[in-house]
């Protein structure tokens, strides 16, 4: 027997104007509406959570690409530093050789 059927039975026995019956029916109505709203919110939040997880996965993938790009950049800068040091050393040796008579 459903709650609605039980309430109908109570109304039949005690009458629709009985305060307890009215209070029970109101409580059931409110509870049903709250369950309906919570169900809708749960569905919406489930969708939003899925979107959030997808955004996190996309961000993590971007971070990996960024880390790879930064590692490549840092490697290129180290190579450039070595090349500049070699050029400066070569220029210094050239100048030193020019000063000697």
Residue frames relative to the residue before (quaternion, step in Angstrom):
aa qw qx qy qz dx dy dz
X 1.0000 0.0000 0.0000 0.0000 0.00 0.00 0.00
X 0.3949 -0.7272 0.5147 0.2246 3.56 -0.84 1.00
X 0.6603 -0.4923 0.3839 0.4173 3.52 -1.29 0.27
X 0.6342 0.5361 -0.3312 0.4479 3.56 0.99 -0.84
X 0.6532 0.5036 -0.3122 0.4715 3.58 0.98 -0.82
X 0.6403 0.5194 -0.3225 0.4650 3.57 1.02 -0.77
X 0.6497 0.5053 -0.3169 0.4713 3.57 0.98 -0.82
X 0.6247 0.5268 -0.3377 0.4671 3.59 1.02 -0.77
X 0.6448 0.5180 -0.3131 0.4668 3.59 1.01 -0.79
X 0.6374 0.5149 -0.3207 0.4751 3.58 1.03 -0.84
X 0.6449 0.5161 -0.3196 0.4643 3.58 0.97 -0.87
X 0.6493 0.5182 -0.3228 0.4535 3.56 0.98 -0.83
X 0.7083 0.4554 -0.2585 0.4733 3.60 1.01 -0.81
X 0.8092 0.2892 -0.1291 0.4948 3.58 0.84 -0.97
X 0.5147 -0.6301 0.4275 0.3942 3.57 1.20 -0.46
X 0.5706 -0.6308 0.4185 0.3185 3.55 -1.16 0.69
X 0.6826 0.5017 -0.2997 0.4388 3.57 1.09 -0.48
X 0.4413 0.6837 -0.4732 0.3375 3.58 1.23 -0.08
X 0.5031 -0.6862 0.4291 0.3032 3.62 -0.75 1.01
X 0.6467 0.5238 -0.3302 0.4455 3.59 0.97 -0.78
X 0.6524 0.5033 -0.3122 0.4728 3.57 0.96 -0.84
X 0.6500 0.5033 -0.3179 0.4722 3.61 0.93 -0.85
X 0.6574 0.5123 -0.3082 0.4587 3.58 0.95 -0.89
X 0.6547 0.5033 -0.3137 0.4686 3.58 0.96 -0.84
X 0.6609 0.4968 -0.3172 0.4645 3.60 0.92 -0.88
X 0.6394 0.5143 -0.3257 0.4697 3.59 0.97 -0.80
X 0.6534 0.5158 -0.3113 0.4584 3.57 0.95 -0.88
X 0.6551 0.4975 -0.3108 0.4762 3.58 0.98 -0.83
X 0.6396 0.5263 -0.3224 0.4582 3.59 0.97 -0.82
X 0.6700 0.4893 -0.2927 0.4754 3.56 0.90 -0.93
X 0.6532 0.5164 -0.3147 0.4556 3.58 0.92 -0.91
X 0.6503 0.5138 -0.3164 0.4615 3.59 0.94 -0.85
X 0.6621 0.4958 -0.3087 0.4696 3.59 0.96 -0.83
X 0.6394 0.5168 -0.3251 0.4673 3.58 1.00 -0.78
X 0.6424 0.5087 -0.3231 0.4734 3.58 0.97 -0.83
X 0.6318 0.5304 -0.3253 0.4623 3.59 1.01 -0.80
X 0.6766 0.4834 -0.2887 0.4746 3.59 0.88 -0.94
X 0.6548 0.5081 -0.3166 0.4614 3.58 0.94 -0.86
X 0.6250 0.5368 -0.3345 0.4576 3.58 1.04 -0.75
X 0.6568 0.4988 -0.3067 0.4751 3.58 0.96 -0.86
X 0.6583 0.5055 -0.3109 0.4631 3.58 0.94 -0.88
X 0.6342 0.5333 -0.3301 0.4522 3.56 0.99 -0.81
X 0.6494 0.5016 -0.3167 0.4758 3.59 0.98 -0.83
X 0.6632 0.4957 -0.3068 0.4694 3.59 0.92 -0.91
X 0.6798 0.4861 -0.2958 0.4627 3.58 0.89 -0.90
X 0.6022 0.5443 -0.3623 0.4581 3.58 1.05 -0.67
X 0.6489 0.5041 -0.3086 0.4791 3.57 1.00 -0.85
X 0.6730 0.4954 -0.2975 0.4617 3.59 0.90 -0.93
X 0.6319 0.5243 -0.3325 0.4640 3.57 1.02 -0.78
X 0.6378 0.5152 -0.3277 0.4695 3.59 0.98 -0.83
X 0.6442 0.5076 -0.3174 0.4760 3.60 0.98 -0.82
X 0.6462 0.5243 -0.3161 0.4555 3.57 0.99 -0.86
X 0.6497 0.5070 -0.3178 0.4688 3.59 0.96 -0.84
X 0.6348 0.5186 -0.3255 0.4713 3.58 1.03 -0.77
X 0.6450 0.5103 -0.3179 0.4717 3.60 0.98 -0.81
X 0.6359 0.5165 -0.3290 0.4697 3.58 1.01 -0.78
X 0.6452 0.5099 -0.3256 0.4665 3.62 0.93 -0.87
X 0.6511 0.5083 -0.3173 0.4658 3.60 0.96 -0.85
X 0.6555 0.5074 -0.3089 0.4663 3.57 0.99 -0.85
X 0.6469 0.5136 -0.3226 0.4622 3.59 0.97 -0.80
X 0.6331 0.5140 -0.3289 0.4762 3.59 1.04 -0.78
X 0.6401 0.5148 -0.3243 0.4691 3.59 0.99 -0.82
X 0.6449 0.5232 -0.3233 0.4538 3.59 0.96 -0.84
X 0.6356 0.5173 -0.3357 0.4646 3.60 1.01 -0.76
X 0.6505 0.4990 -0.3163 0.4773 3.58 0.97 -0.86
X 0.6406 0.5230 -0.3181 0.4635 3.57 1.01 -0.82
X 0.6510 0.5120 -0.3172 0.4621 3.60 0.92 -0.88
X 0.6445 0.5098 -0.3197 0.4717 3.59 1.00 -0.81
X 0.6581 0.5041 -0.3071 0.4674 3.58 0.94 -0.90
X 0.6586 0.5001 -0.3138 0.4665 3.60 0.97 -0.80
X 0.6289 0.5184 -0.3382 0.4706 3.60 1.01 -0.74
X 0.6429 0.5061 -0.3158 0.4805 3.60 1.00 -0.82
X 0.6475 0.5184 -0.3111 0.4638 3.58 0.97 -0.88
X 0.6671 0.5003 -0.3032 0.4613 3.58 0.87 -0.94
X 0.6354 0.5197 -0.3253 0.4695 3.59 1.01 -0.75
X 0.6570 0.4983 -0.3079 0.4745 3.57 0.97 -0.87
X 0.6484 0.5127 -0.3217 0.4618 3.62 0.99 -0.76
X 0.6274 0.5162 -0.3433 0.4713 3.61 1.01 -0.71
X 0.6427 0.5101 -0.3174 0.4754 3.58 0.99 -0.85
X 0.6484 0.5104 -0.3112 0.4713 3.58 1.00 -0.82
X 0.6302 0.5289 -0.3340 0.4600 3.60 0.97 -0.81
X 0.6488 0.5079 -0.3161 0.4703 3.58 0.96 -0.85
X 0.6649 0.5061 -0.3019 0.4589 3.56 0.92 -0.90
X 0.6467 0.5040 -0.3183 0.4759 3.60 0.97 -0.83
X 0.6424 0.5184 -0.3284 0.4591 3.59 0.95 -0.86
X 0.6524 0.5063 -0.3155 0.4675 3.59 0.99 -0.80
X 0.6483 0.5121 -0.3179 0.4652 3.59 1.01 -0.82
X 0.6552 0.5022 -0.3127 0.4698 3.59 0.92 -0.90
X 0.6471 0.5121 -0.3177 0.4670 3.57 0.97 -0.84
X 0.6519 0.5109 -0.3097 0.4670 3.58 1.00 -0.85
X 0.6452 0.5045 -0.3193 0.4768 3.60 0.97 -0.83
X 0.6438 0.5184 -0.3238 0.4604 3.59 0.98 -0.83
X 0.6547 0.4928 -0.3146 0.4791 3.59 0.97 -0.82
X 0.6290 0.5329 -0.3345 0.4566 3.61 1.01 -0.79
X 0.6713 0.4907 -0.2972 0.4694 3.60 0.91 -0.95
X 0.6394 0.5232 -0.3213 0.4628 3.57 0.99 -0.82
X 0.6580 0.5029 -0.3081 0.4683 3.58 1.03 -0.80
X 0.6424 0.5343 -0.3171 0.4486 3.60 1.07 -0.68
X 0.6582 0.5166 -0.3081 0.4528 3.57 1.10 -0.68
X 0.6378 0.5256 -0.3509 0.4402 3.59 1.05 -0.48
X 0.3785 -0.7524 0.4942 0.2153 3.60 -0.84 1.01
